[in-house]
Amino acid sequence: ENREAMLNSKSNRLTEALEEANRLFDGVCRAREAALDAQFLVIASNIGKEKANELHSEMSAFDSTAFAEDLLTFMGINRTEVEETDDSEDVPGAFLPSDAWRTMGEEASKYFRRAPTFHYMMGSFKSEPPAPKQRIERQKKAGRGKAEQAMPAQLKKMEESHQEATEKEVERILRILQTHFENDPNTPISFFDFVMDPNSFARTVENVFHVSFLIRDGLAKIKLDEDELPIIEPIKPSEGGEEDSRAGVRNQVVISLDQREWK
């Protein structure tokens, strides 16, 4: 019934109706009342949309004459006061008071005391989608077999020589161990005395590394003596067969050895 009054931009009837509806909604306890509230919300939304559209249309139309009249009135123009001299017609703003422009400047300065807006130095970003990048087809990787064939001969030779050197060193240490054991089979060989180099910590570590291959391959074994110290002895071929038949007997351990313990 009051639709026209609510659509008026200078009327607050729509706001008052929404506040009244919010107050009444606190007491809603029946489904019918909730349905009526929802129906009212739909009507209020439609009225608000129409009111916003009319407000936008009024703001888009700018009347420069009306704005000039309002501005002159604010600056204190007096149209009834007329200068008696003839030269007053040639003087612009003859009817304005002397402090008119200062009054307008003071009022306008209130609306400029704000943070400056952000501007791009090189302009805003472009809304066009980026151009698709050209897809570059990569060359297929060569197979593993080809990669092995392409290995430089010098590098392959170095790997083989390093492996051969390790095998030769392991064989040399095994011969030394067998020789010591054959010369005095009743005297246990201390593991640390066997691998320790008193003059080189690095050489000692290498000896432990090479001896580990003997333990792994079942060519030697380490056990503890009466003083709980490790001793090493080679394994005879007959013993090796027994060891292989009993896989659970063979174990490997990791020991730590730093320079302080080595000294």
Summary of the structure (lengths in Angstrom):
residues: 263
radius of gyration: 51.3
end to end distance: 105.9
largest distance: 145.0
contacts: 480
relative contact order: 0.04
helix: 56%
strand: 5%
